[in-house]
């Protein structure tokens, strides 16, 4: 068991190193952060991070999955992302009324999970010691990261619900999927209500779209998990939805062309598949 846990942590940190290297962080800085982490286990449904918290901690997911929520007022919240191993969650998103760095998003364990906690203050001290050219390189990488996210959100907001669901399921398959003889099985269990929140529509509409995808031979159910079958097209959102559905001989769904149609009062877009940061 110890060997398996050690190997799993090594794999997660390998993912983390690769992700942070895309932000041009020096590897000695990354190794210093990893050496100073604290591993904490959370049971399913346990609250990992709270909105408005100023504890100054970041977390990298070792194992399991974490739901990231955005509070939308009146004590309500909506799911924006299902984060998995190797992803970072919990970073402070805004400055509160007292001038403190506070957390906008909440995080709750979607399954039993192990997180590696890091100190934001420690990371800041490490960054402060870098030369100017290194900091400029990091800022340039962050600018690219946010530009990619803006593009993702803009595309998603302008797609019919069928294509939004396709993008979300494709993203989950790439981040939290395992390939087998039928296609790619989504490891985490995710319900229709969760998917509805992630694409900004009603649960009945998601149920209908999933039924159409299953009938079209694009999707299958295996117990409580979904399987993206071999003819699933991961580039579907880059082409005309009508042409794609015709090419795959899918059943054309009744789709809305606007984000407001068939949506509840609260709606949100799912975050991009960038492996570094899980919250938006």
BADO-18206 format. One line per 5 residues: their letters; for each residue x, y, z of C-alpha. Coordinates in nm, 3 decimals. Each point is the difference from the previous one (the first is absolute). Last residue first. Layout:
% BADO-18206
a) X/Y/Z | ... $
% end
This chain:
% BADO-18206
xxxxx) -1.226/3.053/-1.251 | 0.132/-0.285/0.206 | 0.204/-0.302/-0.104 | 0.338/0.143/-0.061 | 0.298/-0.175/-0.159 $
xxxxx) -0.144/-0.268/-0.230 | -0.173/0.235/-0.247 | -0.317/-0.184/-0.102 | -0.210/0.315/0.004 | -0.249/0.092/0.267 $
xxxxx) -0.367/-0.081/-0.024 | -0.238/0.286/-0.066 | -0.264/0.112/0.242 | -0.374/0.047/0.024 | -0.234/0.102/0.275 $
xxxxx) -0.361/0.084/-0.070 | -0.052/-0.337/-0.167 | 0.066/-0.044/-0.371 | -0.230/-0.121/-0.276 | 0.090/0.305/-0.207 $
xxxxx) 0.240/0.248/0.155 | 0.316/-0.119/-0.173 | -0.144/0.042/-0.345 | -0.008/-0.228/-0.302 | -0.226/-0.259/0.160 $
xxxxx) 0.023/-0.357/-0.116 | -0.253/-0.261/-0.101 | 0.237/-0.291/-0.045 | 0.102/-0.140/-0.339 | 0.026/-0.379/0.036 $
xxxxx) 0.356/-0.084/-0.088 | 0.116/-0.127/-0.333 | 0.357/0.094/0.098 | 0.037/0.215/-0.311 | -0.348/0.145/0.042 $
xxxxx) 0.070/0.096/0.362 | 0.326/0.162/-0.101 | -0.155/0.192/-0.287 | -0.279/0.135/0.224 | 0.245/0.097/0.275 $
xxxxx) 0.214/0.203/-0.245 | 0.358/-0.053/0.094 | 0.241/0.075/0.285 | -0.240/-0.129/0.266 | 0.025/-0.353/-0.143 $
xxxxx) 0.375/-0.026/0.049 | -0.017/-0.282/0.257 | -0.221/-0.206/-0.231 | -0.150/-0.309/0.164 | 0.013/-0.286/-0.250 $
xxxxx) 0.185/-0.225/0.246 | -0.259/0.029/0.276 | 0.014/0.254/0.281 | -0.090/-0.222/0.295 | -0.201/0.136/0.291 $
xxxxx) 0.005/-0.126/0.358 | -0.271/-0.100/0.245 | -0.023/-0.356/-0.133 | 0.152/0.012/-0.345 | -0.199/0.249/-0.205 $
xxxxx) 0.073/0.062/-0.367 | 0.073/0.300/-0.222 | 0.044/0.073/-0.370 | -0.222/-0.273/-0.141 | -0.273/0.244/-0.102 $
xxxxx) -0.249/-0.153/0.246 | 0.249/0.065/0.281 | 0.054/0.358/-0.118 | -0.378/0.050/-0.021 | -0.050/-0.132/0.354 $
xxxxx) 0.278/0.230/0.120 | -0.171/0.298/-0.164 | -0.335/-0.088/0.159 | 0.150/-0.035/0.347 | 0.187/0.329/-0.045 $
xxxxx) -0.328/0.173/-0.097 | -0.180/-0.148/0.301 | 0.278/0.134/0.229 | -0.042/0.357/-0.115 | 0.272/0.203/-0.170 $
xxxxx) 0.327/0.181/0.074 | 0.266/-0.239/-0.132 | 0.165/-0.090/0.331 | -0.320/0.026/0.201 | -0.178/-0.247/-0.229 $
xxxxx) 0.297/-0.237/0.021 | -0.028/-0.004/0.379 | -0.375/-0.058/-0.015 | 0.047/-0.287/-0.243 | 0.237/-0.174/0.239 $
xxxxx) 0.376/-0.053/-0.001 | 0.184/-0.312/0.110 | 0.373/0.050/-0.042 | 0.200/-0.233/-0.227 | -0.149/0.100/-0.336 $
xxxxx) 0.042/-0.297/-0.230 | 0.175/0.056/-0.331 | -0.077/-0.224/-0.299 | -0.138/-0.352/-0.024 | 0.324/-0.200/0.034 $
xxxxx) 0.127/0.215/0.288 | 0.133/0.352/0.051 | -0.012/0.160/0.343 | -0.143/0.346/0.060 | 0.047/0.282/0.248 $
xxxxx) 0.175/0.289/-0.176 | -0.055/-0.087/-0.367 | -0.336/-0.165/0.062 | -0.117/0.287/0.220 | 0.084/0.252/-0.272 $
xxxxx) -0.180/-0.208/-0.262 | -0.305/-0.023/0.227 | -0.005/0.377/0.047 | 0.051/0.074/-0.369 | -0.273/-0.242/-0.106 $
xxxxx) -0.238/0.147/0.257 | 0.064/0.344/-0.144 | -0.057/-0.140/-0.349 | -0.343/-0.137/0.084 | -0.085/0.321/0.190 $
xxxxx) 0.046/0.216/-0.308 | 0.331/0.191/-0.008 | 0.061/0.371/0.054 | 0.082/-0.015/0.370 | 0.244/-0.287/-0.057 $
xxxxx) 0.202/0.188/-0.260 | 0.032/0.309/0.217 | 0.092/-0.206/0.306 | 0.275/-0.186/-0.186 | 0.139/0.322/-0.148 $
xxxxx) 0.011/0.161/0.343 | 0.177/-0.307/0.136 | 0.265/0.013/-0.272 | 0.057/0.368/0.073 | 0.034/-0.080/0.371 $
xxxxx) 0.278/-0.255/-0.067 | 0.177/0.221/-0.253 | 0.013/0.283/0.254 | 0.128/-0.245/0.261 | 0.284/-0.102/-0.234 $
xxxxx) 0.093/0.365/-0.058 | -0.005/0.065/0.375 | 0.233/-0.297/0.059 | 0.245/0.128/-0.265 | -0.005/0.347/0.157 $
xxxxx) 0.074/-0.156/0.340 | 0.299/-0.189/-0.145 | 0.133/0.316/-0.165 | -0.027/0.188/0.331 | 0.209/-0.247/0.198 $
xxxxx) -0.173/-0.234/0.246 | 0.013/0.055/0.376 | -0.351/0.142/0.023 | -0.135/-0.319/-0.158 | 0.130/-0.210/0.290 $
xxxxx) -0.149/0.238/0.256 | -0.335/-0.011/-0.182 | 0.002/-0.382/-0.002 | 0.061/-0.003/0.378 | -0.283/0.245/0.054 $
xxxxx) -0.232/-0.210/-0.217 | 0.071/-0.298/0.229 | -0.049/-0.342/-0.155 | -0.244/-0.282/0.078 | 0.025/-0.341/-0.167 $
xxxxx) -0.347/-0.150/-0.030 | -0.126/-0.355/0.049 | -0.349/-0.092/-0.112 | -0.312/-0.192/0.096 | -0.246/0.093/-0.269 $
xxxxx) -0.161/0.323/-0.124 | 0.189/0.186/0.274 | -0.129/0.356/0.026 | 0.164/0.320/-0.121 | -0.128/0.355/0.029 $
xxxxx) 0.102/0.281/-0.232 | 0.065/0.367/0.079 | 0.299/-0.040/0.231 | 0.141/0.307/0.170 | 0.318/0.207/-0.025 $
xxxxx) -0.042/0.260/0.273 | -0.067/0.370/-0.050 | -0.260/0.018/0.276 | -0.289/0.023/-0.247 | 0.122/-0.315/-0.177 $
xxxxx) 0.265/-0.027/-0.273 | -0.081/-0.270/-0.257 | 0.075/-0.351/-0.127 | 0.204/-0.176/0.267 | 0.120/-0.347/-0.115 $
xxxxx) -0.207/-0.297/0.109 | 0.063/-0.252/-0.276 | 0.299/-0.137/-0.189 | -0.033/-0.304/-0.224 | 0.221/-0.310/0.008 $
xxxxx) -0.280/-0.244/0.077 | -0.352/0.125/-0.077 | -0.215/0.313/-0.011 | -0.371/-0.006/-0.087 | -0.079/0.352/-0.106 $
xxxxx) -0.251/0.284/0.019 | -0.268/-0.142/0.228 | -0.256/0.254/0.120 | -0.062/0.163/0.337 | -0.292/0.119/0.211 $
xxxxx) 0.020/0.172/0.338 | -0.207/0.293/-0.124 | 0.269/0.085/-0.254 | 0.178/-0.174/-0.289 | 0.276/-0.188/0.184 $
xxxxx) 0.240/-0.156/-0.254 | 0.069/-0.368/0.053 | 0.302/-0.226/-0.057 | -0.079/-0.369/0.038 | 0.303/-0.205/0.107 $
xxxxx) 0.114/-0.337/-0.131 | 0.215/-0.283/0.135 | 0.376/-0.013/0.040 | 0.292/0.238/0.049 | -0.191/0.322/-0.067 $
xxxxx) 0.226/0.305/0.030 | -0.111/0.254/0.257 | 0.064/0.368/0.065 | -0.007/0.169/0.340 | -0.015/0.363/0.113 $
xxxxx) -0.259/-0.054/0.276 | -0.207/0.294/-0.126 | -0.335/-0.173/-0.045 | -0.263/0.201/-0.184 | -0.166/-0.307/-0.150 $
xxxxx) 0.096/-0.321/0.179 | 0.258/-0.265/-0.091 | 0.001/-0.379/0.049 | -0.356/-0.063/0.115 | -0.045/-0.374/0.053 $
xxxxx) -0.248/-0.164/-0.239 | 0.221/-0.314/-0.034 | 0.268/-0.020/0.270 | 0.302/0.230/-0.010 | 0.360/-0.117/0.052 $
xxxxx) 0.278/0.257/0.056 | 0.359/-0.001/-0.132 | 0.215/0.299/0.104 | 0.235/0.148/-0.262 | 0.345/0.149/0.066 $
xxxxx) 0.207/-0.224/-0.231 | -0.243/0.064/-0.285 | 0.042/0.376/0.030 | 0.381/-0.026/-0.002 | -0.017/-0.232/-0.301 $
xxxxx) -0.206/0.256/-0.191 | 0.246/0.277/0.085 | 0.292/-0.218/-0.114 | -0.193/-0.069/-0.319 | -0.020/0.366/-0.094 $
xxxxx) -0.358/0.105/-0.077 | -0.054/0.053/-0.373 | -0.379/-0.022/0.030 | 0.011/-0.312/-0.217 | 0.251/-0.139/0.251 $
xxxxx) -0.278/0.016/0.257 | -0.200/-0.261/-0.190 | 0.292/-0.236/-0.061 | 0.103/0.016/0.366 | -0.359/-0.058/0.113 $
xxxxx) -0.038/-0.303/-0.227 | 0.325/-0.146/0.135 | -0.123/0.085/0.350 | -0.311/-0.207/-0.063 | 0.200/-0.294/-0.133 $
xxxxx) 0.237/0.008/0.297 | -0.297/0.014/0.235 | -0.152/-0.307/-0.166 | 0.329/-0.188/0.020 | 0.028/0.073/0.371 $
xxxxx) -0.358/-0.107/0.063 | 0.052/-0.323/-0.194 | 0.324/-0.077/0.188 | -0.167/0.067/0.334 | -0.280/-0.240/-0.091 $
% end
